[in-house]
Amino acid sequence: MSLHTTTFSSASELATVFSQRIADILKQAISERGKASLVVSGGSTPLPLFKALSIRSIDWSKVTITLADERWVANTDAASNEKLVRENLLQDKASKANFVPLKTVHENAEDAVQQLTATFNKVGLPFDVVILGMGEDGHTASLFPCSAQIEAGLDVNSPAMLIATQPTTAPHQRMSFTLRALVSSANVFLHLTGQKKRDVLQDALENYTDLEKPIKAVCDKTNVELMWAP
């Protein structure tokens, strides 16, 4: 498998071009199957993309949006990825999309895996578009190299679609899609900005194992397009 890089002159240009690319893929999926699915990630990097995507002319009522991972906090908490998506992506035209949260009423994330798996079996995999980010430790989604669950999360022979994780270097229990679920997607993108993240990625791909830098596992198992701006 491989990593293909598309470089943009600015984060603004990236958001504009990338949002149209995503819109085109979703429209094609709707045309072919009557529905489409989009998996996004949290953090500050995708905010301009969310704004640009929210105004694209798509039949959003036929699009299901969810997250690659979620912190096990209330959806009103500042750390909630759901809150971020609702306030920045599920706006304007995209307000008509069907959003499926990863946070449930369960106190413990592990207790929610079965319910969420049933939910996403109804949504249907593979997803049409997955947009991943990457931390400076090389984690992606909530597949942290420091977590006790990392081997299970990266096991592509496991049938598990979702996994509860507990990083030791970051707060909050998490819910994450597994590597298998992510790399089975039709289109997998990695969205990064800044030279530092680009360097971390290159170092991960060249000098580490999949377990040490989980982003490497993604690139090893499927074709990934890096959307990057300085």
ROFIFI-138898 format. One record per residue: x, y, z of N, C-alpha, C in turn; residue in one letter; chain. Coordinates in steps of 0.02 Angstrom, whole numbers, plus 50000, padded with zeros to 5 digits. Layout:
N
    nu    nv    nw   cau   cav   caw    cu    cv    cw res chain
     X     Y     Z     X     Y     Z     X     Y     Z   a     A
...
//
This chain:
230
    nu    nv    nw   cau   cav   caw    cu    cv    cw res chain
 50042 49941 50000 50000 50000 50000 50044 50062 50000   m     A
 50014 50120 49992 50056 50178 49981 50026 50243 50008   s     A
 50069 50293 50014 50049 50360 50033 50062 50406 49975   l     A
 50010 50440 49953 50015 50490 49899 50004 50558 49930   h     A
 50046 50606 49914 50042 50672 49945 50018 50725 49896   t     A
 49967 50763 49916 49945 50821 49879 49960 50882 49922   t     A
 50002 50927 49896 50025 50985 49933 49989 51048 49910   t     A
 49969 51089 49958 49934 51152 49944 49976 51210 49970   f     A
 49963 51269 49942 50002 51328 49961 49982 51355 50029   s     A
 49920 51340 50050 49896 51366 50114 49840 51321 50140   s     A
 49826 51328 50204 49771 51289 50234 49704 51309 50203   a     A
 49699 51371 50182 49638 51395 50151 49626 51361 50083   s     A
 49679 51358 50043 49673 51323 49978 49657 51250 49989   e     A
 49690 51219 50037 49677 51149 50053 49604 51138 50068   l     A
 49575 51180 50112 49505 51172 50132 49458 51178 50072   a     A
 49473 51225 50029 49429 51237 49971 49431 51177 49923   t     A
 49490 51156 49905 49497 51102 49856 49475 51035 49886   v     A
 49496 51023 49948 49480 50959 49981 49405 50952 49992   f     A
 49372 51006 50011 49300 51003 50023 49262 50985 49958   s     A
 49286 51011 49902 49255 50994 49838 49268 50921 49820   q     A
 49327 50898 49834 49345 50827 49822 49299 50781 49861   r     A
 49290 50797 49925 49246 50756 49968 49175 50759 49941   i     A
 49152 50819 49924 49083 50827 49899 49072 50784 49837   a     A
 49121 50783 49792 49115 50745 49731 49109 50669 49745   d     A
 49150 50645 49793 49147 50574 49811 49079 50557 49841   i     A
 49055 50600 49886 48990 50587 49918 48933 50588 49867   l     A
 48936 50636 49820 48885 50640 49768 48885 50576 49725   k     A
 48944 50552 49709 48950 50491 49669 48920 50431 49706   q     A
 48934 50427 49770 48907 50372 49811 48831 50375 49813   a     A
 48804 50435 49822 48732 50444 49823 48701 50424 49756   i     A
 48735 50443 49703 48711 50426 49636 48710 50350 49625   s     A
 48760 50316 49652 48766 50244 49641 48725 50202 49690   e     A
 48720 50225 49753 48689 50183 49805 48632 50217 49843   r     A
 48622 50281 49829 48569 50317 49863 48587 50343 49931   g     A
 48650 50333 49951 48673 50357 50016 48748 50362 50016   k     A
 48776 50397 50066 48848 50405 50071 48867 50411 50144   a     A
 48931 50398 50159 48954 50402 50229 49021 50439 50232   s     A
 49028 50478 50285 49088 50519 50295 49110 50513 50367   l     A
 49174 50497 50377 49203 50493 50444 49255 50549 50451   v     A
 49247 50590 50502 49292 50646 50512 49328 50640 50579   v     A
 49379 50681 50588 49417 50681 50650 49411 50750 50684   s     A
 49426 50751 50747 49423 50814 50785 49487 50854 50782   g     A
 49493 50903 50826 49553 50945 50827 49542 51010 50790   g     A
 49592 51053 50792 49587 51118 50760 49601 51117 50685   s     A
 49641 51069 50662 49660 51066 50592 49601 51064 50544   t     A
 49549 51022 50557 49495 51018 50507 49443 51074 50510   p     A
 49449 51121 50554 49397 51173 50560 49385 51211 50495   l     A
 49437 51235 50460 49424 51269 50396 49392 51222 50345   p     A
 49411 51159 50346 49381 51109 50301 49307 51101 50317   l     A
 49290 51096 50382 49220 51088 50401 49178 51147 50376   f     A
 49204 51207 50384 49168 51267 50363 49157 51265 50287   k     A
 49209 51246 50249 49203 51244 50177 49155 51188 50154   a     A
 49158 51132 50188 49116 51075 50169 49043 51088 50185   l     A
 49029 51124 50239 48960 51134 50261 48918 51172 50210   s     A
 48950 51209 50164 48912 51248 50115 48912 51216 50046   i     A
 48941 51157 50040 48941 51122 49976 48870 51096 49961   r     A
 48853 51099 49897 48786 51077 49876 48785 51002 49865   s     A
 48763 50966 49916 48756 50894 49915 48687 50879 49943   i     A
 48659 50822 49925 48597 50800 49958 48616 50773 50026   d     A
 48628 50819 50073 48653 50800 50139 48607 50753 50176   w     A
 48543 50754 50160 48496 50710 50195 48512 50636 50183   s     A
 48552 50623 50132 48572 50554 50116 48643 50537 50139   k     A
 48673 50583 50177 48742 50574 50201 48741 50560 50276   v     A
 48776 50507 50296 48786 50492 50367 48857 50514 50386   t     A
 48861 50554 50438 48926 50578 50463 48939 50549 50532   i     A
 48999 50527 50544 49019 50507 50611 49092 50525 50621   t     A
 49119 50505 50679 49187 50522 50698 49233 50461 50697   l     A
 49296 50472 50682 49344 50418 50686 49354 50396 50758   a     A
 49346 50443 50804 49353 50428 50875 49320 50482 50917   d     A
 49311 50468 50980 49279 50516 51025 49305 50508 51096   e     A
 49313 50563 51130 49329 50562 51201 49265 50546 51239   r     A
 49272 50507 51294 49213 50487 51332 49192 50542 51380   w     A
 49167 50596 51351 49143 50654 51388 49075 50674 51361   v     A
 49038 50714 51398 48973 50737 51376 48980 50778 51311   a     A
 48928 50777 51269 48933 50813 51206 48929 50888 51214   n     A
 48924 50911 51276 48927 50983 51291 48996 51003 51316   t     A
 49039 50954 51327 49107 50966 51353 49151 50996 51298   d     A
 49194 51041 51316 49240 51072 51268 49285 51021 51233   a     A
 49296 50963 51265 49340 50911 51237 49303 50865 51189   a     A
 49238 50875 51181 49197 50830 51140 49207 50843 51066   s     A
 49224 50791 51029 49228 50797 50956 49159 50807 50926   n     A
 49109 50776 50956 49040 50785 50932 49021 50859 50935   e     A
 49036 50892 50989 49022 50964 50997 49055 51003 50941   k     A
 49118 50986 50927 49157 51020 50875 49123 51012 50807   l     A
 49101 50951 50792 49070 50937 50728 49002 50971 50722   v     A
 48963 50969 50775 48897 51000 50773 48903 51076 50762   r     A
 48953 51106 50792 48959 51179 50788 48994 51203 50725   e     A
 49031 51159 50691 49071 51182 50634 49056 51147 50568   n     A
 49033 51085 50570 49018 51049 50508 48943 51042 50496   l     A
 48905 51026 50547 48833 51015 50539 48796 51082 50540   l     A
 48817 51125 50495 48790 51192 50489 48769 51204 50416   q     A
 48735 51259 50403 48716 51278 50335 48685 51218 50299   d     A
 48709 51203 50239 48679 51148 50200 48690 51080 50233   k     A
 48746 51072 50267 48763 51008 50298 48722 50995 50362   a     A
 48682 51042 50382 48640 51032 50442 48589 50977 50430   s     A
 48577 50959 50368 48528 50907 50351 48558 50836 50354   k     A
 48624 50832 50365 48656 50766 50367 48634 50727 50429   a     A
 48640 50662 50424 48625 50617 50480 48689 50606 50520   n     A
 48692 50631 50581 48753 50622 50622 48743 50566 50671   f     A
 48791 50521 50674 48790 50465 50721 48847 50474 50771   v     A
 48831 50491 50833 48884 50502 50883 48916 50437 50907   p     A
 48976 50441 50932 49010 50383 50961 49002 50381 51037   l     A
 48981 50435 51067 48969 50437 51140 48898 50416 51155   k     A
 48892 50369 51202 48826 50345 51223 48814 50364 51296   t     A
 48759 50340 51324 48744 50354 51394 48783 50310 51442   v     A
 48817 50260 51416 48855 50215 51459 48910 50253 51497   h     A
 48919 50234 51560 48971 50267 51600 49040 50247 51576   e     A
 49047 50185 51554 49111 50158 51532 49108 50145 51457   n     A
 49158 50167 51421 49159 50160 51348 49156 50087 51327   a     A
 49188 50043 51364 49189 49972 51345 49119 49943 51342   e     A
 49075 49969 51385 49006 49943 51387 48965 49966 51327   d     A
 48990 50014 51289 48953 50041 51232 48972 50009 51165   a     A
 49024 49968 51165 49050 49940 51102 48997 49899 51066   v     A
 48961 49857 51102 48911 49813 51070 48855 49854 51039   q     A
 48830 49904 51075 48776 49945 51049 48798 49984 50988   q     A
 48858 50014 50990 48883 50053 50934 48897 50009 50873   l     A
 48921 49948 50885 48933 49901 50830 48868 49886 50794   t     A
 48814 49875 50832 48749 49862 50801 48726 49922 50761   a     A
 48738 49982 50787 48719 50043 50752 48754 50049 50685   t     A
 48820 50036 50685 48858 50045 50623 48851 49986 50576   f     A
 48828 49930 50601 48810 49876 50555 48751 49897 50512   n     A
 48707 49938 50541 48649 49964 50504 48671 50019 50455   k     A
 48719 50061 50477 48746 50113 50432 48779 50081 50372   v     A
 48819 50030 50387 48852 49992 50334 48923 50015 50321   g     A
 48969 49967 50321 49037 49979 50301 49048 49944 50234   l     A
 49096 49964 50195 49146 50016 50209 49119 50087 50203   p     A
 49151 50133 50238 49134 50203 50232 49159 50230 50164   f     A
 49126 50282 50140 49147 50312 50076 49209 50355 50084   d     A
 49210 50395 50138 49267 50440 50150 49286 50437 50223   v     A
 49350 50428 50237 49377 50433 50305 49431 50486 50304   v     A
 49426 50534 50348 49477 50587 50354 49510 50580 50423   i     A
 49573 50563 50423 49610 50553 50484 49656 50612 50499   l     A
 49670 50620 50562 49722 50666 50583 49779 50625 50613   g     A
 49828 50659 50643 49884 50623 50674 49912 50666 50730   m     A
 49925 50634 50787 49957 50669 50842 50032 50667 50835   g     A
 50066 50706 50875 50139 50710 50870 50173 50646 50895   e     A
 50135 50602 50927 50161 50537 50946 50147 50483 50894   d     A
 50117 50505 50838 50102 50458 50784 50037 50421 50791   g     A
 49996 50441 50840 49930 50408 50847 49882 50436 50795   h     A
 49833 50397 50778 49779 50420 50735 49714 50390 50760   t     A
 49658 50424 50748 49595 50408 50783 49613 50407 50858   a     A
 49589 50358 50896 49614 50351 50965 49652 50287 50973   s     A
 49693 50272 50922 49738 50215 50923 49806 50241 50946   l     A
 49814 50243 51013 49874 50272 51043 49927 50219 51055   f     A
 49990 50233 51037 50043 50184 51049 50053 50169 51123   p     A
 50032 50215 51166 50041 50207 51238 49986 50166 51271   c     A
 49933 50150 51235 49875 50118 51266 49883 50042 51268   s     A
 49854 50010 51318 49856 49938 51324 49816 49904 51268   a     A
 49773 49942 51236 49729 49914 51184 49757 49919 51114   q     A
 49818 49944 51106 49844 49960 51039 49850 49898 50995   i     A
 49872 49842 51022 49879 49782 50980 49811 49760 50953   e     A
 49761 49760 50997 49694 49740 50976 49666 49789 50925   a     A
 49679 49853 50934 49653 49904 50889 49684 49900 50819   g     A
 49745 49876 50816 49780 49871 50751 49775 49803 50719   l     A
 49741 49755 50751 49736 49687 50726 49684 49684 50670   d     A
 49707 49684 50608 49660 49684 50552 49626 49616 50542   v     A
 49648 49565 50578 49616 49499 50575 49559 49493 50625   n     A
 49554 49542 50669 49499 49542 50718 49436 49569 50685   s     A
 49378 49541 50700 49316 49566 50671 49291 49631 50703   p     A
 49324 49652 50757 49301 49711 50794 49301 49773 50750   a     A
 49247 49811 50753 49240 49873 50716 49259 49933 50759   m     A
 49245 49927 50823 49258 49982 50870 49294 49955 50931   l     A
 49331 50000 50965 49368 49980 51024 49371 50038 51073   i     A
 49363 50022 51137 49371 50072 51189 49445 50073 51208   a     A
 49474 50133 51211 49545 50139 51227 49555 50188 51284   t     A
 49612 50179 51318 49630 50224 51374 49703 50244 51366   q     A
 49716 50301 51333 49786 50323 51326 49815 50341 51394   p     A
 49880 50332 51400 49914 50351 51463 49946 50420 51457   t     A
 49948 50446 51395 49980 50511 51385 49930 50566 51367   t     A
 49865 50550 51372 49813 50599 51356 49753 50584 51401   a     A
 49713 50635 51416 49656 50625 51460 49598 50590 51426   p     A
 49554 50562 51467 49490 50534 51446 49496 50464 51415   h     A
 49448 50423 51433 49437 50360 51398 49411 50379 51328   q     A
 49422 50334 51280 49402 50349 51211 49363 50292 51179   r     A
 49326 50309 51127 49297 50260 51082 49328 50272 51013   m     A
 49351 50220 50982 49385 50227 50917 49365 50172 50869   s     A
 49361 50189 50806 49357 50137 50755 49424 50101 50753   f     A
 49422 50037 50739 49483 49997 50734 49518 50010 50668   t     A
 49580 49989 50664 49617 49995 50602 49580 49960 50545   l     A
 49554 49901 50558 49519 49863 50506 49461 49903 50478   r     A
 49422 49933 50522 49364 49972 50499 49385 50033 50459   a     A
 49439 50065 50480 49461 50126 50446 49490 50111 50377   l     A
 49534 50062 50373 49569 50049 50310 49526 50013 50259   v     A
 49467 49987 50280 49422 49956 50232 49384 50008 50191   s     A
 49391 50071 50210 49353 50125 50178 49375 50136 50106   s     A
 49328 50162 50067 49342 50172 49996 49395 50226 49983   a     A
 49394 50278 50024 49441 50334 50016 49466 50354 50084   n     A
 49531 50347 50095 49561 50364 50160 49609 50423 50150   v     A
 49594 50478 50185 49635 50538 50181 49668 50551 50249   f     A
 49728 50580 50247 49761 50605 50306 49769 50680 50297   l     A
 49741 50718 50343 49739 50791 50336 49786 50822 50388   h     A
 49841 50851 50364 49891 50881 50409 49910 50950 50384   l     A
 49929 50993 50431 49957 51058 50413 50019 51070 50456   t     A
 50067 51105 50427 50128 51122 50463 50184 51073 50449   g     A
 50245 51099 50446 50303 51058 50432 50318 51007 50486   q     A
 50303 51025 50549 50318 50980 50605 50280 50915 50598   k     A
 50215 50919 50581 50176 50858 50573 50200 50817 50513   k     A
 50220 50852 50461 50246 50817 50402 50310 50778 50420   r     A
 50352 50809 50461 50414 50776 50483 50399 50716 50528   d     A
 50350 50723 50573 50330 50668 50617 50307 50608 50574   v     A
 50267 50623 50524 50242 50570 50480 50298 50535 50444   l     A
 50343 50573 50415 50399 50543 50378 50442 50500 50423   q     A
 50454 50525 50484 50495 50488 50532 50460 50423 50551   d     A
 50394 50427 50561 50355 50367 50579 50359 50314 50525   a     A
 50352 50335 50463 50352 50288 50408 50420 50256 50396   l     A
 50473 50293 50412 50540 50269 50396 50574 50233 50454   e     A
 50557 50250 50516 50598 50228 50572 50562 50190 50628   n     A
 50497 50178 50620 50460 50147 50674 50416 50090 50650   y     A
 50394 50049 50698 50347 49995 50683 50275 50022 50687   t     A
 50229 49981 50664 50158 50001 50667 50135 50013 50738   d     A
 50157 49971 50785 50136 49977 50854 50165 50040 50886   l     A
 50225 50060 50865 50257 50119 50893 50226 50183 50865   e     A
 50207 50182 50802 50176 50240 50769 50116 50216 50728   k     A
 50058 50214 50759 49999 50184 50725 49981 50214 50658   p     A
 50000 50276 50644 49986 50304 50578 50021 50264 50524   i     A
 50077 50234 50541 50113 50192 50493 50071 50130 50475   k     A
 50034 50104 50524 49992 50046 50511 49939 50062 50459   a     A
 49911 50122 50461 49861 50143 50413 49892 50143 50343   v     A
 49950 50174 50337 49982 50180 50271 50007 50112 50246   c     A
 50022 50066 50292 50044 49999 50273 49986 49957 50246   d     A
 49925 49972 50269 49869 49928 50254 49822 49953 50199   k     A
 49829 50015 50178 49786 50040 50125 49819 50098 50089   t     A
 49790 50121 50035 49814 50181 50001 49787 50243 50036   n     A
 49831 50287 50055 49814 50347 50092 49835 50408 50052   v     A
 49792 50458 50048 49811 50520 50017 49820 50573 50071   e     A
 49881 50598 50076 49897 50651 50123 49879 50719 50092   l     A
 49836 50755 50125 49818 50823 50105 49855 50869 50152   m     A
 49905 50905 50126 49951 50941 50170 49963 51012 50146   w     A
 49967 51058 50194 49987 51127 50181 50036 51148 50234   a     A
 50085 51190 50217 50134 51212 50266 50102 51248 50325   p     A
//
